[in-house]
Amino acid sequence: MKTLLTILGPTASGKTDLAAHVAREIGGEIISADSRQVYRGMDIGTGKDLDDYVVDGKQIPYHLIDIREAGTKYNLFQYQEDFLKAYHDIQSRGAQPILCGGTGLYIESVLKGYHLSPVPQNPELRKALEGKSLDELTHMLRQLKAKTGSNMHNTTDVDSCQRAIRAIEIETYNLDHPTDNRDFPAVDSVIVGVGIDRVARREKITSRLRKRLDNGMVEEIRGILDKGVKADDLIYYGLEYKYVTEYVIGKLTYEEMFRQLEIAIHQFAKRQMTWFRGMERRGATIHWIDAALSMEEKVKETIRLLRFARTQP
């Protein structure tokens, strides 16, 4: 069994590019840890950047991207199951598994072996929550988390009313149903974090947002809506899909959309780093590498860390 290599970092840090270059050197395959890249057709807005998975003309195998239809819901329970299938598949072929992404909840659920149960929809609860504001829902969620002692969801759960209601549904279910009846093994891993200076991160986020808008992100989202996916279902996914959808349906002007989305992505990147620091407080060892280093230096250091870990008892 090869030791899992995890490469994480905030949005715009270049973690996927690094993971692909490392995979090229050591015969690796990448398992995505991104909560939105699972959806087909949601490419530009989720930043799939599939060209990153081609290094020196070689296609790097990747998993858990484009596995669900846009407009459907995908949850942590399903991710754990899909991760294990991909992980065992990669191991069975003698390749190096590399977990890569920025969804800290997904990453930690795998590394720490969260015990979860599938949470069904609660129509009565959903009806009771209809019409409540996002602030009201957020307050309710905080109260529920205090009762359940949950630290398994971050504030991305409440960037839309739909997501907040689903989070409340989960926490309400967990009050009455034990979740330790599902065995999910913790996975040992060498964890490498790509650290990027806050100023550089902000510049890259803004530049990347402009590029994505110029390259057809609005048209992508309009096309998904034209295929029959409801606006509320796209807004559920948050960030680009929330604000650009609101622009497409006329709730925001282009300037309002850009300004609000830019702020939201900056805040999201900050929350990602808060989550990663929380992982460290909860016992994870993350080896941080400066994003400003050359690709050759980053690849060399990542492989060194992986090989060093293999020599330890």
C-alpha positions as CSV (number, residue, x, y, z in Angstrom):
1,M,0.0,0.0,0.0
2,K,1.4,3.4,-1.0
3,T,1.1,6.2,1.5
4,L,-1.6,8.8,0.5
5,L,-0.2,12.1,-0.5
6,T,-2.5,15.1,0.1
7,I,-1.9,18.4,-1.5
8,L,-4.2,21.2,-0.3
9,G,-4.4,25.0,-0.4
10,P,-6.7,27.9,-0.8
11,T,-8.2,28.8,-4.2
12,A,-5.7,30.2,-6.7
13,S,-2.7,28.8,-4.9
14,G,-1.8,26.4,-7.8
15,K,-2.3,23.2,-5.9
16,T,-3.8,21.3,-8.8
17,D,-0.9,22.2,-11.1
18,L,1.6,21.0,-8.4
19,A,-0.3,17.8,-7.9
20,A,-0.3,17.0,-11.6
21,H,3.5,17.7,-11.9
22,V,4.2,15.5,-8.9
23,A,1.9,12.7,-10.3
24,R,3.9,12.9,-13.6
25,E,7.2,12.3,-11.7
26,I,6.0,9.4,-9.4
27,G,3.3,7.7,-11.4
28,G,0.4,9.2,-9.5
29,E,-3.3,9.5,-10.0
30,I,-5.3,12.4,-8.5
31,I,-8.4,12.2,-6.4
32,S,-10.2,15.5,-6.4
33,A,-11.3,17.0,-3.1
34,D,-13.6,19.7,-4.5
35,S,-17.2,19.8,-3.6
36,R,-18.4,21.4,-6.9
37,Q,-16.1,19.8,-9.5
38,V,-18.1,16.6,-9.2
39,Y,-20.7,18.2,-11.5
40,R,-20.7,17.8,-15.2
41,G,-20.9,21.0,-17.3
42,M,-19.9,23.2,-14.4
43,D,-16.4,23.7,-15.7
44,I,-15.4,27.4,-15.8
45,G,-17.2,28.4,-12.7
46,T,-15.7,25.6,-10.6
47,G,-12.2,26.1,-12.0
48,K,-11.7,22.6,-13.3
49,D,-8.8,23.7,-15.5
50,L,-8.6,20.3,-17.0
51,D,-5.5,21.4,-18.9
52,D,-3.6,21.3,-15.6
53,Y,-3.9,17.5,-15.8
54,V,-1.8,17.3,-18.9
55,V,2.0,17.6,-18.1
56,D,4.6,17.3,-20.8
57,G,2.0,15.9,-23.1
58,K,1.0,13.2,-20.7
59,Q,-2.6,12.9,-19.4
60,I,-2.6,12.5,-15.6
61,P,-5.5,10.3,-14.5
62,Y,-8.0,12.0,-12.2
63,H,-11.0,10.9,-10.2
64,L,-14.2,12.3,-8.7
65,I,-14.6,15.0,-11.4
66,D,-17.7,15.1,-13.6
67,I,-19.5,12.3,-11.7
68,R,-22.8,14.0,-11.1
69,E,-25.3,16.0,-13.1
70,A,-25.6,19.7,-12.6
71,G,-28.6,20.6,-10.5
72,T,-28.3,17.5,-8.2
73,K,-27.1,17.5,-4.6
74,Y,-23.9,15.7,-3.6
75,N,-23.0,15.3,0.1
76,L,-20.1,14.3,2.4
77,F,-21.4,10.8,2.9
78,Q,-21.4,10.2,-0.9
79,Y,-17.9,11.7,-1.2
80,Q,-16.5,9.4,1.4
81,E,-17.9,6.4,-0.5
82,D,-16.6,7.6,-3.8
83,F,-13.2,8.4,-2.4
84,L,-12.7,4.9,-1.0
85,K,-13.6,3.3,-4.3
86,A,-11.1,5.5,-6.2
87,Y,-8.5,5.1,-3.5
88,H,-8.7,1.3,-3.5
89,D,-8.8,1.2,-7.3
90,I,-5.6,3.3,-7.6
91,Q,-3.8,1.2,-4.9
92,S,-4.8,-2.0,-6.6
93,R,-2.9,-0.9,-9.7
94,G,0.2,0.1,-7.8
95,A,-0.2,3.8,-8.6
96,Q,0.4,6.6,-6.2
97,P,-2.9,8.1,-4.8
98,I,-2.8,11.9,-4.5
99,L,-5.7,13.7,-2.8
100,C,-5.9,17.3,-4.0
101,G,-8.3,20.1,-3.4
102,G,-9.5,23.0,-1.3
103,T,-12.6,21.6,0.3
104,G,-11.2,21.1,3.8
105,L,-14.3,19.3,5.0
106,Y,-13.9,16.6,2.3
107,I,-10.2,16.3,3.0
108,E,-10.6,16.0,6.8
109,S,-13.5,13.6,6.6
110,V,-11.2,11.2,4.7
111,L,-8.0,11.7,6.8
112,K,-9.8,11.5,10.1
113,G,-12.4,8.9,9.2
114,Y,-15.6,10.8,10.0
115,H,-18.4,8.4,10.9
116,L,-21.5,9.6,9.0
117,S,-24.9,8.3,8.2
118,P,-26.9,9.3,5.1
119,V,-29.3,12.1,6.1
120,P,-32.7,11.9,4.4
121,Q,-34.7,15.0,3.4
122,N,-37.2,16.2,6.0
123,P,-40.2,17.8,4.1
124,E,-41.9,19.0,7.3
125,L,-38.8,20.8,8.5
126,R,-38.2,22.3,5.1
127,K,-41.7,23.6,4.9
128,A,-41.3,25.2,8.4
129,L,-38.1,26.9,7.3
130,E,-39.6,28.4,4.1
131,G,-39.5,32.1,4.0
132,K,-36.9,32.5,6.7
133,S,-34.0,34.9,6.0
134,L,-30.4,33.8,5.6
135,D,-29.5,35.5,8.9
136,E,-32.3,33.7,10.7
137,L,-31.3,30.3,9.3
138,T,-27.6,31.0,10.2
139,H,-28.6,31.7,13.8
140,M,-30.6,28.5,14.0
141,L,-27.7,26.5,12.5
142,R,-25.3,27.9,15.1
143,Q,-27.7,26.9,17.9
144,L,-28.0,23.4,16.5
145,K,-24.2,23.0,16.2
146,A,-23.8,24.0,19.8
147,K,-26.1,21.1,20.8
148,T,-24.5,18.5,18.5
149,G,-20.9,19.7,19.1
150,S,-20.4,19.6,15.3
151,N,-17.2,21.0,13.8
152,M,-17.8,19.3,10.5
153,H,-19.3,22.1,8.5
154,N,-17.8,25.5,7.8
155,T,-19.5,28.8,6.9
156,T,-19.7,27.9,3.2
157,D,-22.8,26.0,4.4
158,V,-24.7,29.3,4.8
159,D,-23.9,31.3,1.7
160,S,-27.4,30.6,0.4
161,C,-30.7,29.8,2.1
162,Q,-30.9,26.3,0.4
163,R,-27.5,25.3,1.8
164,A,-28.4,26.6,5.2
165,I,-31.6,24.7,5.3
166,R,-29.8,21.5,4.2
167,A,-27.2,22.0,7.0
168,I,-30.0,22.5,9.5
169,E,-31.6,19.3,8.2
170,I,-28.4,17.4,8.8
171,E,-27.8,18.8,12.3
172,T,-31.4,18.2,13.3
173,Y,-31.1,14.6,12.1
174,N,-27.8,14.1,14.0
175,L,-29.6,15.2,17.3
176,D,-31.7,12.1,17.2
177,H,-29.6,9.6,15.3
178,P,-26.2,8.3,16.3
179,T,-23.6,8.5,13.5
180,D,-21.0,6.1,14.8
181,N,-22.6,3.1,13.2
182,R,-20.8,3.5,9.9
183,D,-17.2,2.4,9.9
184,F,-15.0,4.6,7.8
185,P,-11.3,4.1,8.3
186,A,-9.0,7.0,8.8
187,V,-6.4,7.2,6.0
188,D,-2.8,8.0,6.9
189,S,-1.4,10.7,4.6
190,V,1.5,13.0,4.1
191,I,-0.1,16.5,3.8
192,V,1.5,19.2,1.8
193,G,0.0,22.7,1.9
194,V,0.6,25.3,-0.8
195,G,0.9,28.6,1.0
196,I,0.4,31.8,-0.9
197,D,0.9,35.4,0.3
198,R,-2.3,37.2,1.0
199,V,-1.6,40.0,-1.4
200,A,-0.6,37.7,-4.2
201,R,-3.6,35.5,-3.5
202,R,-6.0,38.5,-3.8
203,E,-4.3,39.5,-7.1
204,K,-4.6,36.0,-8.5
205,I,-8.2,35.7,-7.5
206,T,-9.2,38.9,-9.2
207,S,-7.2,38.2,-12.3
208,R,-8.6,34.7,-12.5
209,L,-12.2,35.9,-12.1
210,R,-11.8,38.4,-14.9
211,K,-10.3,35.6,-17.1
212,R,-13.1,33.2,-16.4
213,L,-15.8,35.8,-17.2
214,D,-14.0,36.7,-20.4
215,N,-13.7,33.0,-21.3
216,G,-17.5,32.3,-21.1
217,M,-18.5,31.7,-17.5
218,V,-21.7,33.7,-18.0
219,E,-22.5,31.7,-21.1
220,E,-21.8,28.4,-19.3
221,I,-24.3,29.2,-16.6
222,R,-26.9,30.5,-19.0
223,G,-26.5,27.3,-20.9
224,I,-27.1,25.2,-17.8
225,L,-30.2,27.2,-17.0
226,D,-31.4,26.8,-20.6
227,K,-31.2,23.0,-20.1
228,G,-33.8,23.2,-17.4
229,V,-31.8,23.4,-14.3
230,K,-33.6,25.7,-11.9
231,A,-31.9,29.0,-10.9
232,D,-32.3,28.1,-7.2
233,D,-30.5,24.8,-7.8
234,L,-27.5,26.7,-9.3
235,I,-27.6,29.3,-6.6
236,Y,-27.3,26.5,-4.1
237,Y,-23.8,25.8,-5.2
238,G,-22.7,29.3,-4.0
239,L,-19.9,31.6,-5.2
240,E,-19.7,31.9,-9.0
241,Y,-22.9,30.0,-9.5
242,K,-24.8,32.1,-7.0
243,Y,-23.8,35.5,-8.2
244,V,-23.6,34.9,-11.9
245,T,-27.0,33.2,-11.9
246,E,-28.4,36.2,-10.1
247,Y,-26.9,38.4,-12.8
248,V,-28.3,36.1,-15.6
249,I,-31.9,36.2,-14.1
250,G,-31.7,40.0,-13.6
251,K,-31.3,40.3,-9.9
252,L,-27.8,41.9,-10.1
253,T,-26.1,44.2,-12.6
254,Y,-22.8,43.0,-14.1
255,E,-20.9,45.4,-11.9
256,E,-22.8,44.3,-8.8
257,M,-22.2,40.7,-9.7
258,F,-18.5,41.2,-10.2
259,R,-17.9,43.2,-7.1
260,Q,-20.0,40.9,-4.8
261,L,-18.5,37.8,-6.3
262,E,-14.9,39.1,-6.0
263,I,-15.5,39.8,-2.3
264,A,-17.1,36.4,-1.8
265,I,-14.2,34.5,-3.3
266,H,-11.7,36.5,-1.2
267,Q,-13.7,35.6,1.9
268,F,-13.9,32.0,0.8
269,A,-10.1,31.7,0.4
270,K,-9.7,33.2,3.9
271,R,-12.2,30.6,5.3
272,Q,-10.3,27.8,3.6
273,M,-7.1,28.9,5.4
274,T,-9.0,29.1,8.6
275,W,-10.1,25.5,8.1
276,F,-6.6,24.3,7.3
277,R,-5.2,26.0,10.4
278,G,-8.0,24.3,12.3
279,M,-6.9,20.9,10.9
280,E,-3.5,21.6,12.4
281,R,-5.0,22.4,15.8
282,R,-6.9,19.2,15.6
283,G,-3.7,17.2,15.1
284,A,-2.9,17.2,11.4
285,T,0.7,17.9,10.3
286,I,0.7,20.1,7.2
287,H,4.0,20.8,5.5
288,W,3.6,24.2,3.9
289,I,5.4,25.0,0.7
290,D,5.7,28.6,-0.7
291,A,3.6,29.0,-3.9
292,A,6.1,31.5,-5.1
293,L,8.8,28.8,-5.5
294,S,9.5,27.4,-9.0
295,M,7.5,24.3,-10.0
296,E,10.7,22.3,-10.0
297,E,11.4,23.3,-6.4
298,K,7.9,22.6,-5.3
299,V,7.8,19.2,-6.9
300,K,11.2,18.2,-5.5
301,E,10.2,19.2,-1.9
302,T,6.9,17.4,-2.1
303,I,8.5,14.2,-3.3
304,R,11.2,14.5,-0.6
305,L,8.5,14.8,2.1
306,L,6.6,11.8,0.7
307,R,9.8,9.7,0.6
308,F,10.9,10.7,4.0
309,A,7.6,9.7,5.5
310,R,8.0,6.2,3.9
311,T,11.3,5.7,5.8
312,Q,9.7,6.4,9.2
313,P,8.6,3.5,11.4
